[in-house]
Amino acid sequence: MSRLAAMPVLLLLSATAALAQTPPGPPVIVTTGEASIEMAPDVAWVSIAAESRAATPAAAQTASAEAMTAVHAALSAAGIARADVRTTGYSVHPDMDRSGGRSRVIGYIARNQVEVRVLDLSRLGAVIDAAGASGATSMAGLRFDLADRATVERDALRRAVEDALGRARAMADGAKVTLGPILRIDEQGQARPIYAREMMQTAAAAPETPISPGEVQISAQVTVTVQIR
């Protein structure tokens, strides 16, 4: 064998020897911890829209503007600050008649949609009723949350880590080993609110729309890697 032909073999043997000399990592326990916190919500959002139809785009826009102006006034009278109302959609499009196998424009539709934040949930039903009475044509997307959700999320994460370490201790006891330092903690996704119950009902004889906020559930999951001895 020539000197050049032998060189790749020598290099390969050298790399294999270096790999064999690499010390293995320390023994570890990897476990998952979970935690959930349920709390009554203290803030709500609801989407309110005003839709108007007219023969021309300009007339539809004017009618929609008048309707939404009335909605804003009603929300203000119900105690909603201007900072708690934001526009989330605006559109003007043809109103089509597709009967008889043909399509023709019969007018135009203008739609203006806002999202309203309600910080006093005891007033939520009154806010919805006020918007409906003022000219709003649709209300949807009612959701509940916590104003200080970040603090609750961190508490859920802390409890999830404690749960994971408790599991690790139980595993170490069963294996007759001792826990060492924590090597790694990974959050699985993000703690997000889950709406346990979200309901908007209108009772015919009731003076105000009844609202059942239910509870907001915030969950966290972590994976913890702990060295063992």
Buried (B, 14 or more C-beta within 10 A) or exposed (E): EEEEEEEEEEEEEEEEEEEEEEEEEEEBBBBBBBBBBEEEBBBBBBBBBBBBBBEEBEBBBBBBBEBBBBBBEBBEEBBBEEEBBEEEEBEBEBEEEEEEEEEEEEBBBBBBBBBBBBBBBEBBBBBBBBBBEBBBBBBEBBBBBBEEBEEBBEBBBEBBBBBBBEBBBEBBEEEEBEBBEBBEBEEEEEBEBEBEEBEBEEEEEEEBBEBEBBBBBBBBBBBBBBBBE
